[in-house]
Every structure is written in structure tokens, then in C-alpha cells.
């Protein structure tokens, strides 16, 4: 039977996000959730609406299979709030459903310095795809 409600921790695991990021999405109203006591629960349908597609279960590579992983920190300087919002949404929500859970993204924006730091940890292909997204929105085209 498919799970219909998820805790904030479970949502963070499914999306490859930090728990604080998911809580912020709930507080900002970007992700619908119901408060039960001191905890939030997210309906599967709301989560699928947020991600734009059906949820996929996390796949674990078989033991003994070589697995490469990249840890990447990207700093974007002189970034405006609109670009920060587009990048954050693009990096944390998009991608193929089968890739979710194989890459983790953390985004930190410092509005006083107009600086954005993106931390990506995941398999090489997914990391490369996300770096391409960053380049497409911030790359120098001169």
C-alpha cells in the first residue's frame, strides 16, 4: 500500500533536501502541509503537485557495484533575488523522478552580499545536470 502522508523528514529524504529547507517551503506556503500538534504532515498529492510528477521510490545500487559520488560547492556572486528564486526552485524540484534521492542540494543565499552558495552531493550524472542548470541561469554569455 502506498503511503499517503509524509513527515517533514520523509519529504526531505524523498526530495534530497535538508529538513530546514522543507520546513521553510511549508512556512512560505510553497509546499502545502497540515499541522498536527507540533508536527507537519504532507499529503502525497500535495507533494506530487509540488514536484510536478509522481513520486518514485529511492533505488539503491546493488552491493559490489562501483559507485562514484561528487561533492560540489558553487558560489554565485552578484545574484539578484529573482535569479536566486529561479535557481532554488530549479535545483530542488526539477529533474527526473528516478534521480530524486540520488542527489542532495542545499542552497544558501546571503542577500547583503548578493551571494548564493549551492552545495550538491550526488552521483556524477545528476550533479553534472544540476551544474548545467546553474550555468544556464548564471553563465557568462559574452
Backbone as CSV, one residue per row, in Angstrom:
resi,resn,N_x,N_y,N_z,CA_x,CA_y,CA_z,C_x,C_y,C_z
1,UNK,0.832,-1.184,0.000,0.000,0.000,0.000,0.877,1.249,0.000
2,UNK,0.508,2.225,-0.790,1.280,3.453,-0.935,1.007,4.389,0.235
3,UNK,2.074,4.986,0.758,1.953,5.936,1.860,1.239,7.184,1.356
4,UNK,0.283,7.706,2.124,-0.483,8.879,1.713,-0.029,10.163,2.406
5,UNK,0.604,10.051,3.572,1.080,11.215,4.316,2.551,11.032,4.668
6,UNK,3.295,12.134,4.613,4.726,12.098,4.889,5.075,13.133,5.955
7,UNK,6.047,12.788,6.800,6.576,13.767,7.751,7.538,14.678,6.996
8,UNK,7.919,15.770,7.625,8.877,16.692,7.007,10.203,15.976,6.749
9,UNK,10.628,15.119,7.681,11.867,14.357,7.493,11.773,13.438,6.276
10,UNK,10.628,12.776,6.105,10.455,11.876,4.965,10.439,12.649,3.649
11,UNK,9.801,13.825,3.656,9.771,14.663,2.449,11.191,15.087,2.090
12,UNK,11.964,15.488,3.096,13.352,15.899,2.859,14.151,14.744,2.250
13,UNK,13.977,13.536,2.766,14.681,12.377,2.213,14.261,12.097,0.780
14,UNK,12.963,12.164,0.508,12.465,11.891,-0.841,12.980,12.895,-1.860
15,UNK,13.065,14.169,-1.455,13.466,15.221,-2.384,14.970,15.498,-2.371
16,UNK,15.672,14.873,-1.430,17.105,15.118,-1.349,17.420,16.504,-0.818
17,UNK,16.573,17.005,0.075,16.746,18.336,0.641,17.038,18.248,2.124
18,UNK,17.511,19.340,2.685,17.687,19.437,4.122,16.318,19.673,4.755
19,UNK,16.125,19.151,5.955,14.850,19.292,6.661,14.473,20.766,6.825
20,UNK,15.453,21.621,7.100,15.170,23.043,7.285,14.653,23.678,5.997
21,UNK,15.124,23.202,4.865,14.652,23.723,3.578,13.180,23.370,3.382
22,UNK,12.810,22.132,3.694,11.412,21.705,3.551,10.527,22.494,4.510
23,UNK,10.986,22.685,5.733,10.205,23.479,6.703,10.004,24.907,6.193
24,UNK,11.034,25.470,5.599,10.923,26.827,5.048,9.890,26.856,3.929
25,UNK,9.885,25.843,3.055,8.891,25.773,1.986,7.473,25.721,2.559
26,UNK,7.298,24.988,3.652,5.976,24.899,4.288,5.601,26.257,4.880
27,UNK,6.529,26.889,5.606,6.241,28.194,6.217,5.914,29.246,5.169
28,UNK,6.624,29.203,4.035,6.408,30.185,2.964,5.153,29.888,2.149
29,UNK,4.554,28.720,2.361,3.360,28.357,1.618,3.649,27.741,0.263
30,UNK,4.919,27.449,-0.027,5.280,26.841,-1.311,4.906,25.364,-1.350
31,UNK,4.873,24.715,-0.189,4.500,23.311,-0.069,3.361,23.214,0.943
32,UNK,2.225,22.691,0.501,1.063,22.558,1.380,1.315,21.464,2.410
33,UNK,0.961,21.747,3.666,1.116,20.774,4.745,0.053,21.040,5.804
34,UNK,-0.253,20.002,6.561,-1.223,20.104,7.648,-0.481,19.967,8.962
35,UNK,-0.773,20.870,9.875,-0.122,20.810,11.181,-0.933,19.915,12.098
36,UNK,-0.273,18.919,12.672,-0.900,18.010,13.625,-0.078,18.093,14.894
37,UNK,-0.641,18.770,15.892,0.126,19.019,17.110,1.278,19.944,16.793
38,UNK,2.497,19.488,17.052,3.687,20.288,16.779,4.393,19.854,15.502
39,UNK,3.793,18.927,14.760,4.434,18.413,13.554,3.573,18.665,12.329
40,UNK,4.226,18.680,11.173,3.530,18.828,9.901,3.456,17.482,9.198
41,UNK,2.389,17.300,8.431,2.247,16.145,7.548,1.913,16.662,6.155
42,UNK,2.541,16.071,5.162,2.352,16.476,3.777,1.651,15.334,3.044
43,UNK,0.549,15.659,2.388,-0.163,14.648,1.611,0.630,14.304,0.360
44,UNK,0.528,13.061,-0.040,1.223,12.600,-1.247,0.827,13.450,-2.458
45,UNK,-0.470,13.741,-2.589,-0.938,14.526,-3.736,-0.337,15.931,-3.727
46,UNK,-0.194,16.552,-2.544,0.427,17.877,-2.457,1.910,17.808,-2.814
47,UNK,2.565,16.738,-2.398,3.977,16.569,-2.706,4.180,16.341,-4.203
48,UNK,3.320,15.557,-4.807,3.422,15.337,-6.254,3.122,16.614,-7.030
49,UNK,2.193,17.422,-6.529,1.915,18.712,-7.172,3.133,19.627,-7.056
50,UNK,3.770,19.624,-5.890,4.946,20.453,-5.651,6.099,20.057,-6.573
51,UNK,6.309,18.744,-6.747,7.421,18.268,-7.563,7.080,18.217,-9.042
52,UNK,5.800,18.270,-9.364,5.393,18.254,-10.763,5.337,16.870,-11.377
53,UNK,5.301,15.851,-10.558,5.227,14.494,-11.099,5.051,13.468,-10.011
54,UNK,4.866,12.213,-10.399,4.683,11.148,-9.411,5.962,10.890,-8.629
55,UNK,5.800,10.449,-7.397,6.947,10.128,-6.553,7.488,8.765,-6.925
56,UNK,8.789,8.642,-6.926,9.441,7.358,-7.190,10.154,6.921,-5.919
57,UNK,10.163,5.641,-5.674,10.876,5.110,-4.521,12.368,5.180,-4.802
58,UNK,13.150,5.390,-3.772,14.602,5.519,-3.916,15.217,4.168,-4.271
59,UNK,16.042,4.179,-5.282,16.718,2.952,-5.711,18.117,2.904,-5.111
60,UNK,18.492,1.754,-4.591,19.815,1.568,-4.014,20.639,0.696,-4.948
61,UNK,21.862,1.136,-5.294,22.675,0.303,-6.179,23.032,-1.015,-5.497
62,UNK,23.122,-2.106,-6.271,23.482,-3.391,-5.672,24.881,-3.337,-5.066
63,UNK,25.091,-4.133,-4.021,26.410,-4.196,-3.372,27.448,-4.705,-4.363
64,UNK,28.649,-4.176,-4.236,29.720,-4.603,-5.104,29.807,-3.826,-6.408
65,UNK,28.796,-2.998,-6.684,28.806,-2.190,-7.899,29.575,-0.904,-7.622
66,UNK,30.559,-0.567,-8.451,31.280,0.696,-8.224,30.318,1.874,-8.282
67,UNK,30.505,2.784,-7.372,29.615,3.949,-7.298,30.463,5.190,-7.057
68,UNK,30.354,6.163,-7.948,31.088,7.420,-7.800,30.114,8.505,-7.351
69,UNK,30.592,9.379,-6.490,29.762,10.462,-5.988,30.584,11.742,-5.993
70,UNK,29.930,12.863,-6.296,30.600,14.161,-6.319,30.065,15.042,-5.204
71,UNK,30.945,15.809,-4.592,30.578,16.840,-3.627,31.036,18.159,-4.231
72,UNK,30.096,19.040,-4.501,30.392,20.265,-5.231,29.841,21.470,-4.501
73,UNK,30.637,22.526,-4.407,30.173,23.798,-3.858,30.317,24.841,-4.962
74,UNK,29.222,25.513,-5.265,29.221,26.547,-6.295,28.871,27.872,-5.628
75,UNK,29.655,28.897,-5.878,29.358,30.237,-5.367,28.985,31.122,-6.541
76,UNK,27.844,31.779,-6.433,27.375,32.690,-7.472,27.358,34.090,-6.856
77,UNK,28.152,34.998,-7.405,28.217,36.372,-6.908,27.328,37.281,-7.737
78,UNK,26.980,38.419,-7.167,26.169,39.441,-7.841,24.867,38.856,-8.384
79,UNK,24.167,38.111,-7.536,22.926,37.453,-7.954,21.730,38.180,-7.339
80,UNK,20.712,38.441,-8.152,19.517,39.114,-7.642,18.521,38.087,-7.091
81,UNK,17.526,38.584,-6.365,16.568,37.706,-5.687,15.775,36.852,-6.677
82,UNK,15.408,37.400,-7.817,14.631,36.644,-8.807,15.438,35.445,-9.315
83,UNK,16.724,35.652,-9.563,17.576,34.553,-10.023,17.752,33.516,-8.925
84,UNK,17.896,33.976,-7.682,18.004,33.054,-6.545,16.764,32.168,-6.478
85,UNK,15.587,32.775,-6.591,14.345,32.002,-6.526,14.251,30.998,-7.667
86,UNK,14.601,31.425,-8.882,14.542,30.513,-10.030,15.527,29.354,-9.857
87,UNK,16.745,29.675,-9.444,17.747,28.627,-9.257,17.354,27.661,-8.151
88,UNK,16.880,28.188,-7.036,16.478,27.338,-5.919,15.380,26.377,-6.342
89,UNK,14.368,26.897,-7.020,13.279,26.041,-7.479,13.778,25.022,-8.487
90,UNK,14.562,25.462,-9.434,15.070,24.578,-10.471,15.918,23.450,-9.883
91,UNK,16.794,23.783,-8.944,17.707,22.787,-8.392,17.051,21.833,-7.413
92,UNK,16.055,22.293,-6.694,15.483,21.447,-5.648,14.226,20.709,-6.067
93,UNK,13.621,21.083,-7.175,12.347,20.465,-7.547,12.409,19.713,-8.865
94,UNK,13.182,20.188,-9.821,13.158,19.570,-11.147,14.044,18.339,-11.216
95,UNK,14.072,17.769,-12.364,14.863,16.564,-12.587,13.941,15.384,-12.795
96,UNK,14.525,14.303,-13.246,13.741,13.097,-13.479,13.380,12.470,-12.140
97,UNK,12.154,11.951,-11.992,11.752,11.348,-10.713,12.688,10.237,-10.259
98,UNK,13.258,9.486,-11.196,14.145,8.391,-10.789,15.467,8.899,-10.224
99,UNK,15.804,10.174,-10.469,17.038,10.743,-9.923,16.869,11.263,-8.502
100,UNK,15.640,11.516,-8.092,15.429,12.069,-6.758,15.910,11.072,-5.714
101,UNK,16.578,11.564,-4.712,17.131,10.705,-3.690,18.575,10.328,-3.985
102,UNK,19.044,10.525,-5.229,20.427,10.214,-5.578,21.291,11.455,-5.534
103,UNK,20.685,12.610,-5.369,21.439,13.856,-5.293,20.800,14.736,-4.218
104,UNK,21.645,15.376,-3.429,21.161,16.260,-2.366,21.660,17.669,-2.658
105,UNK,20.759,18.640,-2.503,21.079,20.029,-2.810,20.767,20.890,-1.600
106,UNK,21.690,21.768,-1.256,21.474,22.760,-0.206,21.811,24.125,-0.798
107,UNK,20.927,25.095,-0.616,21.115,26.422,-1.188,21.086,27.446,-0.054
108,UNK,22.091,28.331,-0.023,22.155,29.379,0.992,22.344,30.710,0.281
109,UNK,21.447,31.651,0.564,21.510,32.973,-0.067,21.872,34.015,0.985
110,UNK,22.852,34.854,0.665,23.244,35.977,1.513,22.848,37.251,0.768
111,UNK,21.657,37.818,1.070,21.184,38.978,0.314,22.050,40.222,0.514
112,UNK,22.704,40.354,1.663,23.544,41.528,1.901,24.747,41.564,0.972
113,UNK,25.272,40.407,0.628,26.434,40.321,-0.262,26.046,39.932,-1.680
114,UNK,24.755,39.762,-1.933,24.265,39.306,-3.245,24.998,38.048,-3.688
115,UNK,25.090,37.098,-2.751,25.852,35.872,-2.992,24.969,34.659,-2.727
116,UNK,25.137,33.646,-3.568,24.414,32.386,-3.432,25.433,31.257,-3.401
117,UNK,25.296,30.366,-2.436,26.137,29.164,-2.388,25.228,27.963,-2.574
118,UNK,25.645,27.077,-3.464,24.906,25.854,-3.759,25.824,24.680,-3.457
119,UNK,25.354,23.764,-2.614,26.105,22.560,-2.302,25.352,21.387,-2.922
120,UNK,26.039,20.627,-3.761,25.442,19.475,-4.431,26.269,18.243,-4.076
121,UNK,25.585,17.208,-3.584,26.230,15.933,-3.293,25.395,14.858,-3.969
122,UNK,26.009,14.093,-4.854,25.255,13.043,-5.519,26.058,12.337,-6.588
123,UNK,25.351,11.496,-7.340,26.027,10.761,-8.401,26.494,11.749,-9.473
124,UNK,27.437,11.306,-10.280,28.092,12.205,-11.237,27.143,12.761,-12.287
125,UNK,26.275,11.932,-12.839,25.373,12.384,-13.905,24.382,13.420,-13.383
126,UNK,23.778,13.156,-12.232,22.808,14.099,-11.673,23.478,15.407,-11.282
127,UNK,24.678,15.317,-10.704,25.421,16.516,-10.329,25.753,17.341,-11.568
128,UNK,26.189,16.680,-12.633,26.518,17.387,-13.879,25.283,18.087,-14.449
129,UNK,24.133,17.413,-14.390,22.889,18.018,-14.879,22.559,19.276,-14.084
130,UNK,22.669,19.205,-12.756,22.360,20.367,-11.919,23.359,21.495,-12.150
131,UNK,24.630,21.160,-12.351,25.622,22.202,-12.660,25.297,22.866,-13.992
132,UNK,24.769,22.106,-14.935,24.330,22.679,-16.210,23.196,23.670,-16.016
133,UNK,22.280,23.358,-15.085,21.188,24.282,-14.779,21.740,25.591,-14.207
134,UNK,22.703,25.480,-13.286,23.314,26.672,-12.690,23.966,27.496,-13.790
135,UNK,24.699,26.842,-14.664,25.379,27.545,-15.763,24.378,28.225,-16.683
136,UNK,23.262,27.557,-16.962,22.289,28.132,-17.897,21.665,29.421,-17.340
137,UNK,21.558,29.531,-16.028,20.971,30.739,-15.446,21.990,31.794,-15.046
138,UNK,23.251,31.392,-14.910,24.248,32.350,-14.413,25.456,32.488,-15.309
139,UNK,25.617,31.614,-16.298,26.834,31.595,-17.106,27.044,32.868,-17.886
140,UNK,28.306,33.207,-18.085,28.687,34.389,-18.857,28.542,34.077,-20.333
141,UNK,27.746,34.813,-21.033,27.463,34.548,-22.452,28.133,35.567,-23.389
142,UNK,29.155,36.258,-22.902,29.798,37.285,-23.747,30.791,36.703,-24.704
